[in-house]
Amino acid sequence: MKDLGKLSLMLLAGLALGFTSCSDSEDDDTPTPTVKGNANLQGTISANRTLDADTVYTLKGFVYVDNNATLTIEPGTIIKGEKATQGTLLIQRGAKIMAQGTVEKPIVFTSNQAKGSRGAGDWGGVVILGKAKHNQAQDPVVEGGPVAYYGGTEDADNSGVFSYVRIEFAGYPLQPNRELNGLTMGSVGSGTKIDHVQVSFGGDDAFEWFGGTVNATHLVAYRNTDDMFDTDFGYSGRVQYALGISDPNMWDVATGGASNGFESDNDGNGSTRTPLTTATFSNVTIAGPGSNIAANAQFGQGAHLKKGTSLSIRNSIISNYAKGITLDGSVVEGYAQNGGLKIMNTVVAGAGENTAINKASSSTSEFNATTWFNTTTNGNSIKALNQLGLATTAPYLPQTGSMVLTGASFAGINGFETTNYIGAFGTTDWTAGWTNWDPQNTDY
């Protein structure tokens, strides 16, 4: 009994000490830092694997997910691309990526360089490859050099989920004029879910689709060196709610290159191979570099539609480019005239009256692009920047009374949410919480 009494007194003393310690910690408002482990990803992932949010991963060289494996990534996970080896993640045909982040815990792919030292093209990027159709004679290898083929006949192919994800400082130039993009999609099928993805400070295009049927929503292309939204090889999906913002000090330095908002081809030869590039984009806001740019800056236009494309743009804003929209080539002009290519309920702002809508300077046809654009039934308009009524900082939301809060039409198209507004936003900022406008100065 005496021993038990002593033990009781010791327990009471310990509890008292515990309460005292708890009281002391309440006076300290400094949060306990989360300590994460580190791991490398390299070679081929050939069996199902999960990346945990309590570990920071480094991509070393080309990392392939193959053999029908599924790579699952937890919300809040950070994955860094190694600069020395041009770290790149490639999801092969038949494999899947299940990257479902959240508003509060986005999944982040970024550079492995220190804060303040990160730059465009530090690492390769993310490549998703599927089995949907393209219009090439043989299944192509992904642009940029990796041994990774894409294509097939399964338009409903499912490559997984890519949602609430950021990709920063990617887009490595492996070969001249053949760079990896922030997010490259080769023949990705409509069974794949892609939404709420931000690609920022990349060394090439933000988003590029090579064929495929995948749909996407809520995309952000922020201060990348080349095109914001690039479509090729018969891409036929739907994209709704997208924001593209240029950096006046970042452009494509490749020979013959130019940084555009939209760039679209049917294929590199401008052929009429099927499936045609017939994607439709709706509710897009493009904010170009403006006029305060260097004399040698290589900016193109808000939308360069060329080489046989039949892309359509609806309910969108294309602003702050010296050239707004260029219809390039007789095939593209023909699609515009016969209704295959549509630009409707769209505003071009900040381009001069004579440069808002153009045809290529080499064209000898009688087609008048401006007359076509301004046809009343198309619902388009040409405005000065100050007429739009947008905020002056990213993400350029419409202000009270803005002209773009009305004027949308979805006549003749299916599969889109119906809005009254044109451009990427109404009164709700869907970028809030999961995007990052200053990844250079973020601790990862």
LOKEKOL-313112 format. One line per field, with one value per residue (C-alpha): residue in one letter; z, x, y. Coordinates in nm, 2 decimals, padded with zeros to 4 digits. Layout:
N
resn c(A:...) $
zz c(Z:...) $
xx c(X:...) $
yy c(Y:...) $
//
This chain:
444
resn c(M:K:D:L:G:K:L:S:L:M:L:L:A:G:L:A:L:G:F:T:S:C:S:D:S:E:D:D:D:T:P:T:P:T:V:K:G:N:A:N:L:Q:G:T:I:S:A:N:R:T:L:D:A:D:T:V:Y:T:L:K:G:F:V:Y:V:D:N:N:A:T:L:T:I:E:P:G:T:I:I:K:G:E:K:A:T:Q:G:T:L:L:I:Q:R:G:A:K:I:M:A:Q:G:T:V:E:K:P:I:V:F:T:S:N:Q:A:K:G:S:R:G:A:G:D:W:G:G:V:V:I:L:G:K:A:K:H:N:Q:A:Q:D:P:V:V:E:G:G:P:V:A:Y:Y:G:G:T:E:D:A:D:N:S:G:V:F:S:Y:V:R:I:E:F:A:G:Y:P:L:Q:P:N:R:E:L:N:G:L:T:M:G:S:V:G:S:G:T:K:I:D:H:V:Q:V:S:F:G:G:D:D:A:F:E:W:F:G:G:T:V:N:A:T:H:L:V:A:Y:R:N:T:D:D:M:F:D:T:D:F:G:Y:S:G:R:V:Q:Y:A:L:G:I:S:D:P:N:M:W:D:V:A:T:G:G:A:S:N:G:F:E:S:D:N:D:G:N:G:S:T:R:T:P:L:T:T:A:T:F:S:N:V:T:I:A:G:P:G:S:N:I:A:A:N:A:Q:F:G:Q:G:A:H:L:K:K:G:T:S:L:S:I:R:N:S:I:I:S:N:Y:A:K:G:I:T:L:D:G:S:V:V:E:G:Y:A:Q:N:G:G:L:K:I:M:N:T:V:V:A:G:A:G:E:N:T:A:I:N:K:A:S:S:S:T:S:E:F:N:A:T:T:W:F:N:T:T:T:N:G:N:S:I:K:A:L:N:Q:L:G:L:A:T:T:A:P:Y:L:P:Q:T:G:S:M:V:L:T:G:A:S:F:A:G:I:N:G:F:E:T:T:N:Y:I:G:A:F:G:T:T:D:W:T:A:G:W:T:N:W:D:P:Q:N:T:D:Y) $
zz c(00.00:00.08:-00.27:-00.43:-00.24:-00.36:-00.71:-00.69:-00.56:-00.85:-01.11:-00.96:-00.97:-01.33:-01.42:-01.25:-01.45:-01.77:-01.70:-01.64:-01.96:-02.16:-02.00:-02.11:-02.47:-02.50:-02.44:-02.75:-03.07:-03.29:-03.49:-03.49:-03.83:-04.04:-04.10:-04.43:-04.55:-04.89:-05.16:-05.52:-05.82:-06.11:-06.38:-06.44:-06.20:-06.31:-06.02:-05.84:-05.61:-05.38:-05.32:-04.96:-04.87:-04.58:-04.83:-05.08:-05.39:-05.65:-06.02:-06.15:-06.53:-06.73:-06.48:-06.66:-06.52:-06.73:-06.74:-06.68:-06.33:-06.14:-05.97:-05.69:-05.54:-05.22:-05.18:-05.07:-05.21:-05.34:-05.63:-05.75:-06.09:-06.07:-06.29:-06.35:-06.50:-06.65:-06.43:-06.61:-06.53:-06.81:-06.78:-07.06:-07.26:-07.04:-06.71:-06.49:-06.27:-05.99:-05.88:-05.69:-05.49:-05.32:-05.29:-04.95:-05.05:-05.42:-05.55:-05.66:-05.92:-05.90:-05.95:-05.71:-05.71:-05.40:-05.34:-05.55:-05.80:-05.99:-06.36:-06.67:-06.79:-06.48:-06.54:-06.80:-06.69:-06.68:-06.99:-07.00:-07.30:-07.40:-07.66:-07.82:-08.19:-08.36:-08.73:-08.79:-09.01:-08.73:-08.35:-08.27:-08.00:-07.76:-07.86:-07.69:-07.71:-07.45:-07.59:-07.53:-07.79:-07.79:-07.99:-08.07:-08.14:-07.79:-07.77:-07.43:-07.29:-06.92:-06.81:-06.46:-06.27:-06.27:-06.05:-05.83:-05.95:-06.00:-06.24:-06.20:-06.38:-06.62:-07.00:-07.07:-07.43:-07.50:-07.87:-08.06:-08.13:-07.96:-07.59:-07.33:-07.21:-06.86:-06.93:-07.25:-07.35:-07.63:-07.74:-07.40:-07.39:-07.27:-06.97:-06.81:-06.57:-06.60:-06.41:-06.19:-06.32:-06.31:-06.53:-06.44:-06.54:-06.79:-07.06:-07.35:-07.39:-07.08:-07.21:-07.54:-07.67:-07.95:-08.07:-07.82:-07.69:-07.33:-07.19:-06.94:-06.72:-06.50:-06.65:-06.57:-06.80:-06.61:-06.74:-06.96:-07.24:-07.53:-07.61:-07.35:-07.52:-07.81:-08.01:-08.27:-08.45:-08.44:-08.08:-08.05:-07.68:-07.50:-07.27:-07.05:-06.80:-06.88:-06.80:-06.98:-06.87:-07.05:-06.89:-07.11:-07.02:-07.12:-07.48:-07.71:-07.81:-08.06:-08.42:-08.59:-08.27:-08.13:-07.80:-07.86:-07.65:-07.87:-08.13:-08.33:-08.62:-08.78:-08.82:-08.90:-09.28:-09.27:-09.42:-09.40:-09.22:-09.00:-08.72:-08.77:-08.49:-08.40:-08.02:-07.88:-07.61:-07.42:-07.14:-07.18:-07.08:-07.26:-07.13:-07.36:-07.29:-07.37:-07.56:-07.31:-07.44:-07.56:-07.92:-07.98:-07.80:-08.00:-07.92:-08.18:-08.14:-07.91:-08.14:-08.43:-08.61:-08.89:-09.08:-09.14:-08.79:-08.74:-08.38:-08.24:-07.97:-07.79:-07.52:-07.47:-07.42:-07.62:-07.49:-07.50:-07.81:-08.10:-08.32:-08.19:-08.41:-08.73:-08.97:-09.15:-09.48:-09.74:-09.56:-09.23:-09.42:-09.59:-09.25:-09.13:-09.43:-09.42:-09.04:-08.94:-08.75:-08.53:-08.33:-08.16:-07.87:-07.83:-07.76:-07.89:-07.69:-07.71:-08.07:-08.33:-08.55:-08.85:-08.65:-08.44:-08.70:-08.97:-09.24:-09.32:-09.51:-09.77:-09.85:-10.19:-10.14:-10.14:-09.79:-09.55:-09.20:-09.03:-09.22:-09.12:-08.75:-08.74:-08.89:-08.66:-08.60:-08.46:-08.17:-08.16:-08.09:-08.10:-07.79:-07.62:-07.31:-07.08:-07.21:-07.07:-06.70:-06.57:-06.26:-06.34:-06.15:-06.18:-06.22:-06.39:-06.26:-06.41:-06.20:-06.12:-06.44:-06.67:-07.03:-07.01:-06.74:-07.01:-07.38:-07.38:-07.60:-07.62:-07.92:-08.13:-07.88:-07.62:-07.31:-07.16:-06.85:-06.96:-06.83:-06.89:-06.89:-07.14:-07.04:-06.76:-06.47:-06.36:-06.00:-05.85:-05.84:-05.90:-05.87:-05.50:-05.26:-05.48:-05.73:-05.66:-05.83:-05.68:-05.68:-05.70:-05.34:-05.19:-04.94:-05.06) $
xx c(00.00:00.29:00.43:00.10:00.08:00.42:00.33:00.01:00.20:00.45:00.17:00.00:00.33:00.38:00.03:00.10:00.42:00.23:-00.03:00.24:00.42:00.09:00.03:00.37:00.31:-00.01:00.20:00.41:00.23:00.51:00.38:00.58:00.73:00.64:00.95:00.93:01.14:01.31:01.32:01.43:01.23:01.42:01.40:01.08:00.78:00.63:00.41:00.14:00.29:00.17:00.37:00.30:00.25:00.50:00.79:00.95:01.03:01.30:01.26:01.60:01.62:01.32:01.10:00.85:00.53:00.48:00.35:-00.01:00.09:-00.09:00.10:-00.11:-00.01:-00.15:-00.29:-00.02:00.27:00.57:00.77:01.09:01.25:01.63:01.79:02.12:01.93:01.63:01.39:01.07:00.77:00.62:00.29:00.31:00.02:-00.19:-00.05:-00.23:-00.16:-00.40:-00.31:-00.61:-00.51:-00.75:-00.79:-00.61:-00.36:-00.26:00.00:00.31:00.57:00.85:01.22:01.48:01.67:01.68:01.43:01.54:01.74:01.47:01.42:01.22:01.32:01.49:01.34:01.14:00.77:00.49:00.39:00.07:00.03:-00.28:-00.44:-00.68:-00.66:-00.42:-00.38:-00.02:00.07:00.24:00.23:00.46:00.73:00.66:00.81:01.14:01.32:01.20:01.13:00.76:00.50:00.13:-00.18:-00.43:-00.80:-00.95:-01.09:-01.24:-00.91:-00.85:-00.50:-00.63:-00.68:-00.48:-00.66:-00.56:-00.19:00.08:00.37:00.64:00.97:00.94:00.98:01.34:01.48:01.62:01.67:01.65:01.28:01.18:01.12:00.92:00.62:00.48:00.20:00.23:-00.07:-00.03:-00.35:-00.50:-00.85:-01.18:-01.19:-00.91:-01.00:-00.79:-00.89:-00.75:-00.40:-00.16:00.16:00.39:00.73:00.79:01.05:00.81:00.44:00.22:-00.02:00.01:-00.22:-00.10:-00.42:-00.66:-01.00:-00.95:-01.16:-01.02:-01.14:-00.99:-00.64:-00.39:-00.09:00.12:00.43:00.57:00.81:00.61:00.25:-00.02:-00.25:-00.11:-00.31:-00.19:-00.23:-00.61:-00.70:-01.07:-01.16:-01.33:-01.16:-01.36:-01.24:-00.88:-00.66:-00.34:-00.10:00.22:00.53:00.66:01.02:00.98:00.93:01.03:01.39:01.40:01.47:01.15:00.96:00.70:00.50:00.13:-00.19:-00.34:-00.13:-00.31:-00.21:-00.38:-00.03:00.32:00.26:-00.08:-00.25:-00.62:-00.54:-00.82:-00.91:-00.88:-00.78:-01.14:-01.11:-01.34:-01.23:-01.48:-01.45:-01.09:-00.91:-00.58:-00.37:-00.08:00.25:00.12:00.32:00.60:00.83:01.19:01.26:01.38:01.09:00.93:00.56:00.32:-00.06:-00.34:-00.44:-00.24:-00.46:-00.26:-00.15:-00.50:-00.65:-01.02:-01.01:-01.30:-01.30:-01.62:-01.71:-01.35:-01.13:-00.81:-00.63:-00.30:-00.14:-00.04:-00.20:-00.52:-00.62:-00.45:-00.61:-00.32:-00.35:-00.62:-00.73:-00.79:-00.97:-01.19:-01.29:-01.38:-01.60:-01.77:-01.83:-01.58:-01.38:-01.58:-01.49:-01.81:-01.90:-01.54:-01.37:-01.04:-00.90:-00.59:-00.50:-00.54:-00.85:-00.63:-00.45:-00.73:-00.82:-00.58:-00.51:-00.16:00.04:00.12:-00.25:-00.37:-00.73:-01.02:-01.12:-01.17:-01.10:-01.22:-01.56:-01.59:-01.51:-01.76:-02.05:-02.34:-02.44:-02.09:-02.14:-01.78:-01.64:-01.32:-01.25:-00.99:-00.85:-01.01:-01.35:-01.34:-01.38:-01.13:-00.91:-00.56:-00.38:-00.39:-00.63:-00.80:-01.15:-01.44:-01.54:-01.89:-02.06:-01.80:-01.91:-01.79:-02.03:-02.29:-02.28:-02.21:-02.38:-02.35:-02.57:-02.46:-02.22:-02.27:-02.08:-02.01:-02.14:-02.37:-02.26:-02.38:-02.03:-01.75:-01.39:-01.26:-01.45:-01.78:-01.78:-01.61:-01.23:-01.17:-00.80:-00.82:-00.64:-00.46:-00.26:00.07:00.16:00.51:00.67:01.02:01.00:00.81:00.97:00.93) $
yy c(00.00:00.23:00.17:00.24:00.56:00.67:00.58:00.79:01.09:01.05:01.03:01.34:01.53:01.42:01.54:01.87:01.91:01.81:02.08:02.34:02.24:02.27:02.61:02.73:02.61:02.81:03.13:03.04:03.12:02.98:02.69:02.37:02.33:02.02:01.81:01.62:01.34:01.33:01.06:01.04:00.92:00.78:00.51:00.33:00.29:-00.04:-00.12:00.08:00.34:00.62:00.94:01.06:01.42:01.39:01.33:01.58:01.39:01.47:01.37:01.26:01.23:01.08:00.90:00.67:00.53:00.22:-00.14:-00.03:00.09:00.37:00.65:00.80:01.14:01.26:01.61:01.86:01.65:01.84:01.70:01.88:01.84:01.81:02.07:01.88:01.58:01.76:01.57:01.48:01.27:01.07:00.87:00.61:00.46:00.23:00.37:00.62:00.92:00.98:01.33:01.47:01.78:02.02:02.40:02.39:02.13:02.15:01.91:02.10:02.02:02.27:02.33:02.18:02.51:02.73:03.01:03.31:03.10:02.92:02.99:02.89:02.55:02.42:02.08:01.89:01.90:01.65:01.44:01.23:00.99:00.80:00.58:00.82:00.92:01.16:01.25:01.13:00.84:00.66:00.69:00.98:01.01:01.29:01.62:01.69:01.36:01.10:00.75:00.77:00.70:00.80:00.73:00.46:00.42:00.45:00.80:00.73:00.62:00.70:00.82:00.91:01.24:01.57:01.81:02.11:02.08:02.34:02.30:02.56:02.64:02.34:02.32:02.22:02.27:01.92:02.01:02.33:02.41:02.08:02.16:01.99:02.19:02.24:01.99:01.79:01.57:01.32:01.14:01.17:01.03:01.17:00.94:01.14:01.42:01.74:02.06:02.33:02.32:02.62:02.62:02.91:03.04:02.76:02.75:02.66:02.62:02.61:02.35:02.15:01.89:01.65:01.49:01.33:01.40:01.50:01.78:02.03:02.31:02.59:02.62:02.89:02.97:03.23:03.40:03.12:03.19:03.05:02.98:02.95:02.70:02.50:02.24:02.00:01.67:01.66:01.75:01.76:01.82:02.10:02.35:02.59:02.85:02.93:03.22:03.31:03.59:03.70:03.84:04.13:04.02:03.65:03.53:03.24:03.29:03.01:03.09:03.19:03.15:03.38:03.37:03.35:03.31:03.04:02.86:02.59:02.36:02.06:01.93:02.06:02.03:02.21:01.90:01.81:01.48:01.36:01.38:01.76:01.98:02.09:02.17:02.43:02.68:02.88:03.13:03.21:03.54:03.61:03.90:03.97:04.16:04.51:04.77:04.83:04.55:04.53:04.60:04.25:04.08:03.80:03.81:03.69:03.73:03.65:03.36:03.23:02.98:02.82:02.51:02.38:02.41:02.42:02.54:02.74:03.01:03.11:03.36:03.48:03.78:03.83:04.14:04.34:04.19:04.42:04.15:04.00:03.70:03.58:03.34:03.20:03.01:02.93:02.61:02.80:03.08:02.82:02.66:03.01:03.07:02.73:02.74:02.48:02.73:02.96:03.27:03.39:03.62:03.71:04.05:04.16:04.45:04.65:04.58:04.85:04.84:04.72:04.45:04.31:04.04:03.95:03.71:03.61:03.86:03.60:03.53:03.63:03.54:03.78:03.66:03.96:03.84:04.16:04.15:03.78:03.85:04.15:03.96:04.05:03.68:03.61:03.85:03.96:04.31:04.51:04.73:04.95:04.79:05.05:04.95:04.60:04.69:04.44:04.46:04.57:04.29:03.91:03.73:04.03:03.98:04.18:04.48:04.60:04.71:04.54:04.48:04.12:04.02:03.96:03.86:03.49:03.24:02.86:02.81:02.52:02.37:02.10:01.99:02.33:02.50:02.79:03.13:03.48:03.62:03.60:03.54:03.32:03.48:03.61:03.73:03.43:03.39:03.02:03.07:03.15:02.93:02.68:02.90:03.08:03.41:03.42:03.07:03.22:03.33:03.03:02.80:02.44) $
//
